[in-house]
Amino acid sequence: MILRPVAPDVRETTEIGRYLRWLETRGHVFDGYADLHRWSVTDLDGFWSSIKDFFGVRFHSPATAVVPDRTMPGTTWFPGATLNYAEQALGHGPDDAPAVIAYSQTRERTELTWGQLRDQVARARAGLARLGVGRGDRVVAYLPNIPEAVVAYLAVASLGAIWASCAPEFGARSVVDRFGQIEPRVLLTVSGYRYGTKDVDRRAEVAEIRAGLPTVEQVVHVPYGEHDLPGTLAWDDLLTESTPGFEPVEFAHPLCVLFSSGTTGKPKAIVHGHGGILLEHLKNHGLSWDLRPGDRMLWFSTTAWMMWNALVSGLLTGTSIVLVDGNPLHPDLAWQWRLAEQTRATLMGASPGFLMACRKAGLDPAAEYDLSALRQLGAAGSPLPAEGFHWVHEKFPGVLLNVGSGGTDVCSGIVQGSPLQPVVAGEISGPCLGVDAQAFDEHGNPVVGELGELVITAPMPSMPVGFWGDSGERYRETYFSTYPGIWRHGDWIRFSPEGSCVIAGRSDATLNRGGVRLGTAEFYAVVEELPEIEDSLVVHLEDPAGGHGDLRLFVALRSGGELDDSLRGKITSALRTALSPRHVPDAITAVPSIPRNRTGKKLELPVKKLLRGAPVDEVVGRDVLADPTALDAFLRERA
């Protein structure tokens, strides 16, 4: 069901429309999105060079080609070119216009104009250089989502050094597991923060992190909260002098290291390059999210999630970015909508869980607040049920709902929407431009209308440069071992003949009973629509002898609820009717909460491993969890 067709004036009123008109002056005429997408994944030279030219990317030295060899892995992009991500990010906006607007539960609202941002980056650049930081050195940050983190990130990039960050809610062990891999030279940190009404002291964790990172030569203390950090360099002292400038680096020179969640093994240190992130985010933010100079981007994130990097990249399009630190639900569910009103957000990002919670609570944000500036509402992190689509369509007339899925691996979207695509209830609009996303069966054949492995059959510039410290073996094993030369993403997906798609969960968590395969997202869409259910998680413990195995459903009930025989029968009936008799659980158990990581993803595989007897410390670090106690009930289940 199409909830919102493509607007008739899309070519006159949007950035992707401006791009289409620009392409026409260069001899490329496209009927619509499908036609444009086909060109973007077949003519890689033409498409990606058009992104460079359309968005005015500056190369300090020219490229000798665009993509001389499409072989994956190992694709080379724009050989010979040099550039700098930070230079592009700071190249927009009048000096007196806001660039960064920050809200926090630790201190008052703060703001940096474009002029102030440029000045502070130049000062941080000079300070880091005084500490000996140069091209290729690693600088790590144990920082919240605050302006100083943005300043430091851009300063590090301007030097050709390499950035990595973790949010301060992570415990010391998880931080050392990540930062220790890349042997950093400088650590930036806070000593604490406030989360809602709770003051959190992180001085002990900082001391443990310092002890666990022997390569760190200097710790810089960013003042935040009430505590001091003796023996550190103060942030203000780092910024005493100014040295503007940008180190030209090769297209694939490392910009940042992002870490996988660590919920299925040791976190992977994923290296992303200057050029790949620059081009991918310009394409994504401009053509899909419709961002342009003067816009405002509000998307709650922590510095541990790739969405933080994507948020900072709003600056690439001349967009002001809104930073939010603290409890996103404090003091109430409507707080983020009030921020959207106060900041005049044109793009607001939200987790599907947040949108569904607003729906269940009966909120009507557009009626209660002035959200007239809002053009797009983005949703990512987990699947959004069809009911969520209908709620947004009803409550936000005229606002484009852009649901997407991608990840840390490409630091962007793989499938999502744009103003040039219709919005289909319960479905993502289609593959992103420049992303040849398809569904493959187990034999490597493309399938349409049925579930398959999400694959990418042509290279993207933002595919990782590699994994830190890896010879290439782990990188190939992670993405290219199933289908040689084809990127396997690890999601289970179904494409419609029209190109829209549904992400059905992680392929390693797919339910398979009696030959019927079902993604967990479809399971949750049924269970969590029941008014008694707040959240749910399902795992299938396969039978090595080939039987049906053990299908276990865990439910978190709404306040005051009870899992009795009547509710069990209601759940069973709903699953049997909506899905199939084979997907009726063998057991339904109530738990206090469902384990999710800090980006909201359910931890199906870790729970499955726990139920099979794996030690909890080998499965997942508790500080990776949104609720560190969420695993306790599952540990009791296996006892």
N, C-alpha and C positions, 0 to 999 in steps of 0.2 A: 504494500500500500504506500503510495507516494504521499507524504504529508506536505511537502513543499516542493513545487516544481522550480525549475531554473527561472529566475526573474527575467522578464522580457528586456529589461534595460541593463543586463549584466555587462555588456560590452562597453557601456558608457559610464558605469558607476563604480566599477571595481578595478583592483590592480590586475587581476587576471584578464579582464577585458582590455585594459590598457596594454598589457603584454600582447594580446592577440592583435590589436591594432598595430602595434609596433612591428610584429612579425609580418604583417601584410605588406608593410613598406619594404620588406626584405624578401618578398616573393613567397612567403609561406602563408597559405590561407587554409583555415581549418573550420569545419562545420560545427564542431562541438567538442566536448571533453574527450570522448572516445577517440576521435580523430587526432586530437592534440596528443593524447597519451600514447597512441600508437607510434607517432613520430618521435616522441621523447625517449622511447626505449629501443627504437631501431636505428635512429640517426643520433648516436651519442655525441659525436663531434658537433653536429649542428645544434642540438638541444643545449648541451652544457656550455658551449661557447656563447649561445644566445643569453643564457642566464648571467654569465660574466659581463657581457656587454650591456644588457638591459639594466642591470643594477649598478653599473659603473665601477666594477671591481678594478682596482689599480694593481697592476703588476710592475714591480720595480725593474725586472728584466723579463723579456717576452718568452712565451712558451714556443717550443719548436713543433709541438703537435698538441692535440687535445687528449686522445686516448689511443696511442699507437697499437696497443694490444689489449683485447677484451678478455683475455684468459684470466679465470679466477681459480685460486687466489693469486695475487701478485700483479694485479692490474696497475699500470703506471698512468697517472693523470698529469697533464700539463707539464711535461718534462722541460726543464730549463727555466720555468717561471719562478720568480721570487715575489713574496708578498708578506703581509702581516695582518692577522685577524684584528688585533687591537686598533690598528690604524683605520680600518674600515668601520669598526664599531664607534669610534670617536669622531668620525668625519661628518657628522650630521648635527643639526640643531643649532639655533642661535644661542649665544652665550647666556642670555638671561631667561631662556625657557627651561622648564623642569625636565630633567633627564631621568632621575631616580627619585621615587617617592616611597618612603619606608614607614611601615606601621609595625609596632612592637608592643608586647606586654611588659618589656623590661625598661623601656625609656619612651620619651615623647616622640611623636611623629617627627621625622626628619626629611629633608629634601636637598638634593643636589641639582643645581642647574647644569646645563651642558658645559658652561664655562668652568664651573667648580669641579665637575667631574674630570674634565681634561687637565685642570691644574693639579688635582689630587693624584691622578694617575702619573703625571710627570714627576711629582714629588715622591710617590711610592717607588717609582722606577729608579730615581736617583738614590733613595735609601737602600733599596735592594742591591743596587750596584755597589754601594759602599760596603755592603756585607759580603761582596765577592760573587754575587749571583750573576751569571752570564748565560750565554747560549747553551742549552742542553741541561742546565742544572735544574733540580727539582725543588719546588717550593710547595709545601702542603699547608692546609688550613683546617683547623678544628674550630669552625666558625658557623654561626647562624646565618640566616638569610638577611644580611644587613648591608648597608652601603659600603662599608669597609671591605667586605668580601668581594664585591664587584670591582672596587678600585684595585685591590690586590691582584685579582685575576687578570685584569687588563694590563696592569703594570708588569706582571710576570710574562704575559704574552708579548708585550712590547719589547722585552729583552731577548726574546727567543728562548726563554726558560720554559719549564714545563710545570703545569698546575695540577693539583689534585686536592679534593676537599672531602671532609666528612662532617656531618652535623654533630653538634656537641651532645645530643642525646645518646650517641653511640658510646658504649663502654670502651675502656682502654684496650682490652684484648682485640675487639673488632677493629679498632683504629690501627693498632700496630700490625695486625694481620694484613691490612690494606697498605698503609704507608710504608711499612717495612720492606715491601717488595721493591720499591722504587728508590730507596736510599736517599731521602731528601736532605737538603742542605740547610733549609730554613723552615721553621714551624711558626705559623701564626695561630693564635688561640685566644679564646675568652676564658675567664675564670669561673663563669657561671651565667645564669640567665633566669628569667621567670617564665613559667609555663602556666598560663591562666593566673591563678592566685598563688601558685606554689613557687617558691624560690629554690633554685637548683644550684648547688655548689659543686663545681667540677674541678676544684684545685687538686684533689687527690688523683683524679683521672689524668689531669695534665701532667702531674709528676710521674705517674706510671708510664704515660706515653713518651715523655722525655727520656725516661730510663730505657724504654724499649726501642728507641731510635738513635743508635750510637752515632750515626752520620750527621745528625743535626748539630750545626755549629752555633746557631743563634735562634732564640725564641722571641717572637714579637708579641707583646700583650696588647690586644685590642680592648680598651675599657668597655665593659658591658656588665651591668650588675654592680654588686656592692663590694667585691673582693679585689685585692691587689695580688700580683704575682711577682714576688721578689726574685731578683736575679734575671730579669727579662728586660728587653728593650721596649720602651713605651711606643705605641703607635704614633703619637705626636712627634716623638724624637726621630722616627723613621722619615717623617715628612718635612724635615726642616729645610731641605734644598730642592730645587726643581731642575730636572734635565729632560726636556721633551725629546721625543724621538722614537723611532720604530726600527727594529732590526729586521731587514729583509731576510726571509728564510725560504727554503724550498717548499713547494706545494705540500709535500707529505711530512714536513718537519713537525714533530710532536707539539701539539698545543696543550693537551690535557690528558690525564689518565682518569677514566671512569672505572668504577668497580662494579662487578656483578653483585647480586644481592647476598651471595654467600649462603643461600638456603639450600643449595644442592651440592655443596662442596666448597673448597677454598675459593674466596672471591677471585675472579679473573681481573687482572689489571689491563684494561682495554685502552689502547693508545689511539687517540684521534689526532688528525693533522690539521694544521692551519687552513689549508685550501679546501679540504673536504668539508669541514664544518662550516666554513664561510659560504661556500656555494650552496650547500644543502639547506642551510638555515635561511639564506636569502630567498631561495626558491620556495621553501616551506612557509616562511613567515609572510612573504609578500603575496604569493599566488594562492596559497591555501587559506591562510589566516587573514588575508586581505589587509595586512598592516602597512601603514604609510606614514610619512612625517606628520607629527602632531597627534598621532593616536596614543592611546593608553592601554597597556597590557597588564592585566591582573590575573595571576595564576599562582595559587598557593603551592609552595614547594619548599623543601629543605635543600641544603647544599650537598646532600648525599644522593640526590636523584637527578637523572639527566634532564628533567624538566627545569632544573635551576640553570643549567647551561643554555637551554632553549630560551628561558626567560631573559637572561642577559643578552642573548642574540636579538632580542627585540630592538636593541640599540642599532643594529645593522640597518634597519629600515627607517631610522629616525623616530622610532616610537619611544615614548616614555614608559619606563617599566615600574611596576608597583611591587615592592617587596613586602612580604608578610612573615613575621616571625612570632611564634608562640602557638598556643592551642587554637586551631582554626575554628573550633566550636565554642569558644569562650568570648563573651559571656553567654552567648546563645547561638542557635542555629542560623540566625539571620545576620550575624556579624559580617560575613563576607559580602552579603548583598548590600549592607550599609556602606562598606568600603567601595563597592562598585559605584554606588551613588556619589559618594564623596569625591572619588577620583575621576569621575566621568569616564569610566572604563569603556573602551570600544570593543575589546576582546576580553572575556572573562573565562578562565579555565576552571573546571570543577571535576572532582572525581565522580564517577557514576554513583558510588555509595552516598556521597553528599547530596546529589540530586534526588536520589530515591528517598533519602531521609527527609528532605524538604517536602517531597510529595506526600510521604506518610504522615508528616506533621501538619499537613494542610496549609502550608505556606503559599502565599500569592505575592512573590517578591515584586513583580512589575506593577502591581496595584498599590503596594505599600511604599515603594521607593521610586525615585525618579531615575529610571534606567534608560532614558531616551537616547543616550549616547551609544548604548550597546548594539553592535551589529552582529557579533558572533558569540556563541556560547560553546566553548570547547569542552570535550569530555574525553578522558584517557585514563589508563591505569588498569582498567578491568572492563568487561562488557557491560553495556547499558541495556537493560531489558526494554522491550517494546513499550511497556507502560511508561517508562521514563521519557521516551520520545514523545508520546502523546501528551504527557504533562508539560514538557517544554513547549510543544507546539501550541497548547492551549493557553499557557500562562505568559508566553513571550511572543505574541504575534509580531511578525516582521523581523524576528531575530533568527539568524541561520544557526541551527544546531550542527556542529561539526564534531562528529565522533571519530576518533582515530585509534590506531594501535601501531606501535613500533617498538622502540626500546633502546636501552643503553648501548646495544651492539652497534647500532647505526646512529645513535643520538638524534633520532628524528622519527617521523612517521613512515610506515610502510604502506598502510591503507588508511584513508581518511576522506573527508569531504572537501569541498571548495564551493565558491559561489557559482561555479559553472556546472555543478552536479546537483541532481535532485536529492532530497532527503527522504529515505525510505524507512518506514517504521521498523525498528528492531534490527536495522542493518547499517553497516558502514558503507559509505557511498561508492568506494572503489579504490583501486591502487593509486598511490600518489604519482605525480608526474616524475618521470625519470626512474621509476621503480617498476621493473618487470616482474610483479608479484603474481604467482599462480599457485594452484593447488595440484599436488602430485599424489598419485597413488603409490603403493609400495614398490611398484616396478618402474617408477620414474616417468609415468605417463600423465599428461595434464588431464584433470577431471573438472567438469563443471556440473553444478547441481548436486554434488555429493561431497562429503567431507574428505579432506586430504591434507597432506603436509604443506604448510606455507613455505614456499620457496621463492627465491629471487634468481632469475635466470640471466640477468645482465648486470655488470658491475655498477656500483654507485660510488661517487667520490667520497662519501662519508662512511663507507665500510672501513673497519679499523685498519690503521697502519700495521697493527700486530698486537700481540700481548707482550707486556714488559717482561724481559728476561727469557722469552720463549724463542727457540730456534725456528719456530714455524710449525712444529709438530702438533702442539696443543691447539693452535689456531685452526689448522686443517682438520683436526679431529672434531673440533667443536662445530664447525659450519659446513665442511665439505666431505665428510666421511661417508655420508649416506648416499648422496648423489654426486659423483665426481664432477667438479667444475660448476656445480650448482649450489648456491647458498641455501641451506636448510635452517629455518629460523627457530623451529621448535614449537610452533603453534599449530593448532588444528583449525582448519578454515574451510568454509564452503562459499564458492562464488556462484552467483546467479548468472543466467545467460545475458542479463543486462549489465553485468559487471559489478554490481553491489555484492557485499559479502558479509559473512557472520564469523567472528572468531569464537570457536567453541571450547576454548581452554588450551592448556598446554598439551601437546601430543603425548608426552610421557605420563599424563594423568588421564588419558582417554579411557572411558569405560567400555569394556568389551565383554558382553555376556551372550553366549550362544551365537557368536558371529555377528551380532548387532553392535556396531560401534556408535558411541554417543559422546559428544563433548560435555564436559562438566558444566559449562556455562548454560546449556539448554536445561540441564537438570536444575540448576539454581533458579532459573527463570520461572520454573513451575513452583518450586518449594517456597521461595521467598516472596511470592505474590500472596501467599496465605497470610491473613492478618495476624495470626498468632506467632509467626516466625520473624525474628529480627535478622538472622543470618544463618548460613548453613555451609557445610563442607561434606563432600562425598569422596570416598576412596574405594577402590576395588582391589581386594587382596586376591590375586590370581591363584588358582589351584594348579600346582605343578603337574598334576595328573591329567589336566585338561578338562576338569569339570567347570561348573559355573563360577566357582570361587565364592568369596564372601564380600558382598556389597554393603558397606557401612555408611550410614548417614548420621551426621552429627548436626544438631540444631541448637541455636541460641534463641531463646524465647523472648518475646516482648515482656516488659515488666509486669509481674503478677501472673504470668502464664504458667501452665503446668502441662507436662507431657503425659497425658493419660491415654487410655485405650481409644477414646473418641478422637483425639487429635492424631494419634498414630494411624487410625483408619482413614481420617481425612487426607493425610499426607499420602498414604498408600493409594487411595482412590485417585487423587490428582495426578500422581505419577503414572499410574496405569493408563488413565484416560488420555493424558497429554503426550506420553512417550510410548511406552510399551510394557507389557507384563513382565518382561525380562528385567526391567529397570526398577522394579519394586525392591526396596532394600531388604536385606536379610536381618538387619538390626537398625533401629533408630534410637539414638541416645541424645539426651539433653546435656549441654555443656554451658558453662558460664559465658564463654566467648569463643569466637572462631579465630584461630591463629592467622594473622596477616602480617606481612612485612610493612615497613614504614611508608611504602608507596601504595598500600591498600590491597596488594595481591594476596590471595589465599594460598596458604602453604600446603598444598595437597601432597606433593611428593615427600616433603619432610615428615608429615603426619603418617603417610604410608610406611616410611622407613621406621618410624618410631613404633608403629603397631606391629611391625615385623621383628622388633627387638633391638634395633640399632640404638647405641648410646646417644643420649640427647646432645652431648657436647660434640659428637661427630656429625650430627644432622644439621644443627643450626645454632648460632649464637643467640642467646636470649635478647641481647640488646639490639638485634636486628628486628625484633618483633615490635609491633605497635603496642601490644600488651604483653609484657614479659612473663605473665603468669598463664597465658593462654594455653600453653602446652601441658600444664599440670594434669588436667582432666584426661588427656589422651594417654599420658603415662600411666594413670590409674587403670585405664581401659585394658592395657596389655598385662597388668599384674595378675 
